Amino acid sequence: MNRRILAFIILLLLPLAGFSQISIRIFARSKPASVIFTPESGVFLLRDGAAATGVRLSQGDVVVITSFEDRVIYRTRSGIFGAADSIAFTPASDGALFRLRAPGNAEPEKVLNGKLTVRPFPGSLQVLNFTTVEESLPGVVRAEAGKLGPSDYFRAQAVVARTYFYRNMERHSLDGYNFCDDIHCQVYPGVVTDSVIVNACRSTAGKVLTDRDSLLIEAAFHGNCGGETASSADVWLAGYPYLVSVKDPWCSYSASFTWRRGIPRADWDSFLVSKGITPGNEGALYKSQPGEGRIASRSAQGRSVTSEEIRLRFGLRSAYFSLAPAGDSIIVNGRGYGHGVGLCQDGAKHMAEKKQGYETIIGFYYPGTIITDIKNARRPARP
């Protein structure tokens, strides 16, 4: 049997709980050419590829790391320096934390735990943080759900984010790590200390969402659905029985519930031409008012245009909108924020404020799913 196929089969059979250790690429978006490592608490050992023993680092020590051709150059505040194929910072005491920043980089510095490795990458450094799902989860929940809200809102987001972690363990496998710290995966700002968020993650430890076949679900979420979530089949052409359109009375309080935007007629006409539609006779596209239901696709002159295409082309806040010509503009009256699939964060927060438990919130936005321990879950086979 082909070794790659055998390895994949073995991977499917292993308990998912064994994959709690993860690697996250730090500063993945900006890919800095230098970073500065500083112990925040505890003790770390710095080792390069050629060293038999490590350099002991504690609070107050600083290590500057840069890339040069295919090597990593490092220098400590005490004057120790070297060049290696890669270097690693390993915690040598319980609860050790470190601070990492990229000088001249717009991304904020991060406080991290676990192990850090740095290796050269074309024109930059590849900085990998080795941690666990549970230790990184509060930071992800804070970044994705905000810092204010009731406990059950954060419990629901924790279960959703944990499900994403376990379902997408191979997202960056070809790059040599599990996840990036940017929106391509889940935003990871590092360790956070918000007690409500930390406790929400701990109180749901190990809990994930599965379908009725014990497969981890596609745990989609967004900011505001505008009163009706979207079906994944309409947005991504991939239908899931738990990602269907749901009427949502909970999110109307938010400022994101409605919005208005004008598109210059010249830009609109250019878009029509790109879709094979002659400007001036596209009136069939102007149908539906928000509140009458989402429209996934519109057609004119025998051509079909999806609302999602319009959203992406003009940077609209959502694909839930109506269109109306007005002189030299096309007026867009819309609802919601984001793709609209899965959990509506504004709605979930309001449900929690009204004393709805996280299990109820999850059941509302992902109908037919099951909250279970990760040891009972399976990851879907990849095509």
N, C-alpha and C positions, 0 to 999 in steps of 0.2 A: 504494500500500500504506500502511496506517496506520503513522504514524511510531513509535508505541510497539512495534508488532509487529516492524517493521524493526529497531529498536534491540535488541530481545530476540534476534532471529535473529543479529545481528552479535555480540552478547555471547556467544552459544553457540559461535560460530565462532572467537572470539579464543582464543589459547593461554592456559590457566589460569595458567601461570607468570607472565604479565604482570600478574596480580592480586595479586602478593606485597605491594604497598603496601595497607595497611588503615587504617581509622579506628576507634578504640575509644572509646566514651563512658565517661569516668572518673567515679566516684562516681555511677553510673547509678541505684543503688537509693535513695540518700538525697537526690539532687538538691539540693545545697547552694546557698545564696544568696550565698555568698562563698567564695573560695579564696585561698591564699597560695602564690605561685610563688617558688622560691629556686634559683638555679643551684647544682648540686652539683659540677660540674666543667666546664671549657670556657667558651665565650662564646656568648651568645644575643642576638638582636636582637628588641626589642619594637616592633611596629608596630600602629597602629590604622588604621581604615579611611580616615582623612583625612590620615595622615602620609605625606610623601614620603620621609622617611628614618626609620631606626629608632633606638631608644634602646639603647645597648650595655649589656649586663648580664653580670656575671661573678660568681665565687664571693664571697659576702658581701652581694650585692645582694638586696633583698626587694621583691616587688611584691604589694600587696594588691588583690584584684579583687572587686568586688561588683556586684550588679544593682540597677538603679533604673528602675522602669517598663520601657521597652523599650530601655534603654541599658546598656552595660557601663562601670562607673566603675573606674579604676585609679589607684594612687598608688605611687610608688617610695619607697624609704628616703631617697633624695637629694632628694625633694620634687617630682619630676616627676609630674604628674597629668593626667588627661584623661577624656573620655567619648566613646564610639564605639558604632557598631552591632555591632562585633566587634573583637577584638584577637588578635594572633598572636605566638607566641614561636618563632623559627626558629633552629636551631643554626648558629653561624657558625664552628665549629671541629670537628675530628674528635673523636669520642668524647664529645661534650658530653652531660651528664646534668643533670636537674633534679629537684628535690623538690617535691611538691605535697601540700598538706594542706587540709582544710576545718575551720576553727575551730569548736568546739562540735559536731563531727560524730563519731559513734561509729566511723566507718570509719577504719582506719589510714592514715597518710600513705603515699605511694608515691614511689619513685624511678623516673623514666621517661626514655626517650630519644626522639629524633625531634622533631617539631614539635607544638606545642600551640596550639589555637584556643579562644577563649572567646566565647560569644555569649549574649544574653539568651534566657531560656526562661520561660514563665509561672510566676511566683513563685520562680524559681531561675535557675541558670546551666546552659548546656549546654557541657560541657568535653570537647573531643575531642582525643585523642592520635593523631597520624599517625605510624605506624611500619611495620614489615614483619612478615610472618608469622614469619620465622626469628628476628627479634630479640625478638619477644614470646613465642615458643614456650617457652623455659625457664621463664618466670614461670608460664605456664599449666600446664605439667607439674608444677612444684613445688606449685601450689595444688590441682590435681586428684589428684595421685598421692602427695603427701606428700614429705618430704625425706629419708627413709631407704629404702634398697633397693639391689639390685644394678643394674649398668649396663644389662643387657638388659631389666630391668623398665621402666626409664625410656626405653629405646629403643622398646620396644613402645608405651608411652604417648605418646611423641613422634610416632610415625607415626599413631596414632589421632587425636591432637589436631590435627595438621597436616591430616589428611583432613577433619576437622570444619571447620576454617577455610575450606578451598577449596570444600567442598560448600555451605557456608552463607554465602557472601559477601553475599547479598542479604537476610540475616535482618532488618536494620533499614533497608533501603533507603528505605522510606517516611518514616523519621525523619531521613534525611540522613546516615547513617553506616553502617558495616558491622556492628559488634558492640558490645555493652555489656560491662562488666567484671564482671558478676554471674553467678549460676548460670543465668539465662535463656539465656545463650550459654555461654561458658567463663569461669571465674573468672580474672581477670588482676590479680595483685597488683603488677605492675610488674617492673622489672629485678631479676633475682636473680643471685647469683654462685656458687651451689653448683656446684663443679667437675664432679661426677659427672653432674649433670643437664645442665649446659651442654654437656659433651662428648657426652652421649647424643644431644642434639638436633643437634649439629654432625655427628656420625658418621652420622646418618640424613638429612642435609639434602636436602630435595626429595622424600623418599620418602613416598608415600601409598598408600592401599588402594583397589583398584577391583574390580568384579566382572568376569566374563569378557567383558563388552561394553565394557570400559575406562571404565565409569561409576564415579565416586567413590561409595563405599558410605556408608550411614547408620552412622556410627562410634559406636555406643552402647557405654557401659561403666557399671559400677556397682561398689559396694564388695565385696560378698560374695554369691555365688549360693546358698549353703547346700548345695552338692553337685550342683546341676543348674541350668544356666542356663535362662532362659525364652525361649520363642519370641515374637518381636515380634508375630506375628499374635494371640497370646493376650493380650498386654498393651496393644497400641495398635491392634489390628484392621488393621494394615498388615504384611503378610507379606513378608519378604525371604529368599531362599534361603540367605543367609549368616548370618541371625539366627534360628537354630533352636535347639531345646533340646539341650544337650550335657551329658552326665554328666561331672562335674568332681571328681576325687579330690584336687585340689591345695589346696583352701581350708579344709579341716576343722580346721587348726591354729589358726585365728583365733578370737578371743573373739566375733566377730560371727557365727560359724557357727550358733550356737543362741541362742535367747532365749525369754522367757516373759512374758506380759502378761495382766492381768485386765481385763475390760470389765464395768462395772456392769450388772446385768440390766436396769435401767430404761433405760439408754442403748441397750442391744442391742434391747430391745423397740421403742423409738422408731424405730430404724433399720429393723426388720422392717416396721413399719407403713408407713414411707415407701416401701417396696418392694412394698407390697400383700400382705404376708404376715401372717397372724394369729398373734401370739405364742402359744406353747404347743403348736404343732403343726408346728414347723420342724425336727424331728429329722433330716430328709434333708440339712440343711445340714452336720450334724456327721459328716463323712466324711473319710477319708484322714488318715494320720499322716505327718509329715515323714519322708522316707526311702523312702516308697512312691511318690513322684513328685509333681510339682506338679499342682494342679488349677486349671484356668483359670476354670471356672464351676461353680456349685452351684445346685440347684433345689429348691424346696419349694412345695407348693400350686399347682403350675403356673406359678410365677414363677422367673425365673432371676436369680441374683446372682453377679457375677464376684468372684473373690478380690481383684482390683485395686480394685474398689469398696469392699470391706471395708477394705482397707489404707488407702485415702485417707480414708475416713470416720473411722476411729479412729486415724489416725497411726501405723500399725504399721510396723515396720522393713522388712518385705518382704511380698510376696503369697504366700509359701511357708509355709503353716501348717496346723494342725489346730485344730478348735474342740471344746470340751467343756463342757456346763453343769455348774456346781458351786455349788449354793445360790443366792446372790444375785449370782453372777458368771458370766461366760463366760470360761473359761480358753483362752488362745491360746498354743499351743506352736509356735514358728516357727523358721525357718532363714534365714540370710542378711541382707543389708542392701542396700536399693535395689530398683530395678525388675527386676533379674535378667537384663536383655537385653545380649548382647554380651560384652565382655571383663570378667571377674571380677578385680578388682584384687588381692585377697588371693591368689587362685589364680595369677595372673600373677607376682606377687612370689615365691611359693614355687617356681614353675617356674624362675624365674631363679636362685634360690638353689640349685637342684639342677642348675645349669649348662645349662639349656635356653636356646637362643638366641632373640632376639626374633622371628625369622622363624617358629620353631616355635611360640612362644607365640601369635602372631597367627593362624597357620594353625589352631591348636587352637580358638580362640574365634570365628574368622570363617571357617568351612570354605568352601573353593572360591574364596576371594579371592586377589588377586594384589598383591604389593608392587611398585610401579613408580615411576618418576620422574614428577613432576607434569606434565611436558611431554607425557607419553603418556596423560594422563587427560582425561576429559570430565565436565562437570557435568550431572546429569540435568535435563531440561526441567521447569520448574515448571508445575503445572496452572493 
